[in-house]
Amino acid sequence: MATKDSKPDRQHAAEGVDAPLETTPDMVPADNATPGPVTPDVELAPTKREKPAADAYQDKMTTTRSGAIWTTTIFSLIVLILLIIFIAQNQETTTLRYFAWEGTVNVGLTVLAAAVAGGVIVALAGAGRIIALKAQKRHQRKASRQNGS
């Protein structure tokens, strides 16, 4: 006795023959002349995402100049405290010689003076670069005004 295949559509699809689409009772054709399933109405999700209260609060937070100055001041005070501790722990004196000059100085003060001198050199180089960029921008504005007029 031969058994009837309960899913002949899948067998035909496997052989390369298009299987008819299955329909459910809630799927009704758009018009009676055109057979085929119609998708039921689906409610679309809202396009705007609701933000949690924490995200909305973070969006309102902006960086201000006074906040940046405050952060820089706190950071500078911490560095200053660390430098004071370093100087206090390095009270030994050492002899410094530079060409014809000679003198005795605390090791901590020597390192502090070297750090300050390095900072001054970096600040001067940065200031020179800023001045050069401003001059370049000024020349570009002049050239664009002359070409545009």
C-alpha positions as CSV (number, residue, x, y, z in Angstrom):
1,M,0.0,0.0,0.0
2,A,1.5,3.3,-1.1
3,T,1.4,6.2,1.3
4,K,0.4,9.6,0.2
5,D,3.1,12.3,0.5
6,S,1.7,14.9,2.9
7,K,3.9,17.7,1.5
8,P,4.1,17.4,-2.3
9,D,4.8,21.1,-2.7
10,R,8.2,20.8,-1.0
11,Q,9.0,17.8,-3.2
12,H,8.2,19.8,-6.4
13,A,10.2,22.8,-5.1
14,A,13.2,20.6,-4.5
15,E,12.9,19.4,-8.1
16,G,13.1,23.0,-9.4
17,V,9.3,23.4,-9.9
18,D,7.8,26.4,-8.3
19,A,5.5,25.4,-5.5
20,P,2.2,27.1,-4.9
21,L,2.2,29.6,-2.0
22,E,0.4,28.5,1.0
23,T,-2.5,30.7,2.1
24,T,-4.0,31.1,5.5
25,P,-7.7,32.0,6.2
26,D,-6.8,35.6,7.3
27,M,-5.1,36.2,3.9
28,V,-7.6,37.3,1.3
29,P,-6.8,38.3,-2.3
30,A,-7.0,42.0,-3.1
31,D,-9.5,41.3,-5.8
32,N,-11.2,38.1,-6.9
33,A,-9.6,38.1,-10.3
34,T,-6.0,37.9,-9.1
35,P,-5.2,34.9,-6.9
36,G,-2.5,35.1,-4.4
37,P,-1.9,35.9,-0.7
38,V,-2.2,39.4,0.6
39,T,-0.3,40.4,3.7
40,P,-2.4,41.5,6.6
41,D,-2.2,45.1,7.8
42,V,0.8,45.6,10.0
43,E,1.2,48.6,12.4
44,L,4.5,50.3,11.7
45,A,6.9,51.0,14.5
46,P,7.4,54.6,15.3
47,T,10.4,56.2,13.5
48,K,11.6,58.3,16.4
49,R,13.2,56.3,19.2
50,E,12.2,57.1,22.7
51,K,15.3,58.1,24.7
52,P,15.6,57.1,28.3
53,A,15.8,59.9,30.8
54,A,19.6,59.4,31.3
55,D,20.3,59.8,27.6
56,A,18.2,62.9,27.4
57,Y,20.2,64.4,30.4
58,Q,23.5,63.5,28.7
59,D,22.4,65.3,25.6
60,K,21.9,68.5,27.5
61,M,25.4,68.4,29.1
62,T,27.8,70.5,27.1
63,T,31.4,71.4,27.7
64,T,31.9,75.1,28.5
65,R,35.0,77.2,28.8
66,S,34.6,77.6,32.5
67,G,34.3,73.8,32.9
68,A,37.4,73.3,30.9
69,I,39.3,75.9,33.0
70,W,38.0,74.2,36.2
71,T,39.3,70.8,35.0
72,T,42.6,72.3,34.0
73,T,43.0,74.0,37.3
74,I,42.3,70.8,39.3
75,F,44.8,68.9,37.1
76,S,47.4,71.6,37.6
77,L,47.0,71.6,41.3
78,I,47.5,67.8,41.4
79,V,50.7,68.1,39.4
80,L,51.9,71.0,41.6
81,I,51.3,68.9,44.8
82,L,53.3,66.0,43.2
83,L,56.1,68.4,42.4
84,I,56.2,69.7,45.9
85,I,56.4,66.2,47.3
86,F,59.2,65.5,44.8
87,I,61.2,68.6,45.8
88,A,60.7,67.8,49.5
89,Q,62.0,64.3,49.1
90,N,65.1,65.4,47.1
91,Q,66.8,67.9,49.3
92,E,70.4,66.7,48.5
93,T,72.6,69.3,47.0
94,T,74.6,68.8,43.8
95,T,77.2,70.9,42.1
96,L,76.1,72.2,38.7
97,R,78.7,73.3,36.1
98,Y,77.8,75.1,32.9
99,F,80.7,76.5,30.9
100,A,82.3,78.9,33.4
101,W,79.4,78.9,35.9
102,E,79.5,76.6,38.9
103,G,77.1,76.4,41.8
104,T,75.4,74.1,44.3
105,V,71.6,73.5,44.0
106,N,69.0,71.1,45.4
107,V,68.3,68.2,43.1
108,G,64.5,68.8,43.3
109,L,64.9,72.4,42.3
110,T,67.2,71.5,39.4
111,V,64.7,69.0,38.0
112,L,61.9,71.6,38.5
113,A,63.9,74.3,36.7
114,A,64.5,71.8,33.8
115,A,60.8,71.0,33.6
116,V,59.8,74.6,33.5
117,A,62.4,75.4,30.9
118,G,61.1,72.5,28.7
119,G,57.5,73.8,29.2
120,V,58.6,77.3,28.1
121,I,60.3,75.9,25.0
122,V,57.2,73.9,24.1
123,A,54.9,77.0,24.7
124,L,57.1,79.2,22.5
125,A,57.1,76.6,19.7
126,G,53.3,76.3,20.0
127,A,52.8,80.0,20.0
128,G,54.9,80.3,16.8
129,R,52.8,77.7,15.1
130,I,49.6,79.4,16.1
131,I,50.9,82.7,14.8
132,A,51.9,81.1,11.5
133,L,48.5,79.4,11.1
134,K,46.7,82.7,11.8
135,A,48.8,84.5,9.2
136,Q,48.1,81.8,6.6
137,K,44.4,82.0,7.3
138,R,44.5,85.8,7.0
139,H,46.3,85.5,3.6
140,Q,43.7,83.0,2.4
141,R,40.9,85.3,3.4
142,K,42.5,88.2,1.5
143,A,43.0,86.1,-1.6
144,S,39.4,84.9,-1.5
145,R,38.1,88.4,-1.2
146,Q,40.2,89.6,-4.1
147,N,39.1,86.7,-6.3
148,G,35.5,87.0,-5.3
149,S,35.2,90.8,-6.0
